[in-house]
Amino acid sequence: MTDYTVTGGVPAIAGTPGADVGAPKVRGPKNWRPLLLLIPAFVIVTLFFLAPLIDVFIRSVTDPQPGLQNYEWLFSTQANLNVVLRTFSTAAIVTVVCLVLAYPYAYLMTIVSDRTRNMLQLFIMMPLWTSILVRTLAWMVLLQDTGPINGILEAWFGIGPVPLIRTTFGVALGMTQVLLPFMVLPLYSSMAKIDKRLLPAASNLGANPVTAFFTVYLPLSKPGIFSGGVTVFILGLGFYIIPALLGSSKETMISALIQQQISVFLMWGQGTALGIFLLVCTILILVVVSRFNKNGSLFPGVDR
């Protein structure tokens, strides 16, 4: 005798796929053993990241006495606000300059031959193999008032000496040279996935090259722009060596202020408050940018 079950009002023979639809599924016991492999990583992250971070936060609200006086000092002192504004503005300028320089370079890497592409990758990776301190010292030689750049300006154009070092321009220039690879590589990774036939197709449909670029190519390269821009901006917020060597007291950034409060004035509470503030700003930036990147609101009118 054949057994029948009713599934959604339709008879089905027991033992067939249709007979099991809607039937409660019995789940077996969960296997927690694979999670045990995460214990070493959890211990390492806790000891070397979470524990110091918790200690820094506790110091920011307990040194020299319990309370929020360190954060009150941070937000009520005009000099601190100027440093924060200078840090964010410098990081933003460097991010924009890196994007302007890296975008055509990354695009060039997608249209050249494999051999040329490897050479371009080598050129962009070579600075990463050199110490940032050595590169900064080289910029000090190039940008000083009696350096080669001012010598060329004076000999060829009769201009000089132009103040290049100990200025915001010098700091931004040194940071751009260091951070440029972190913009090029994400852009290239994103552009390499774009179909090269899309631009000719847009032209065949009547779009001029500029319109085709802004309506087709640029939105498709948006993931690389977001990734590279966020990486460069966040790294730029924490720079210390380049602003210290190429800048002056007028170009002090948050990292230098933290070092000053802790190492010079021994004000651990104020220094750690600055560090926590910078960490919170970084997290907020990541949250906001990920939200924009998710809904594509930076490119309105373009469907994902």
Disulfide bonds with the S-S distance in Angstrom:
none
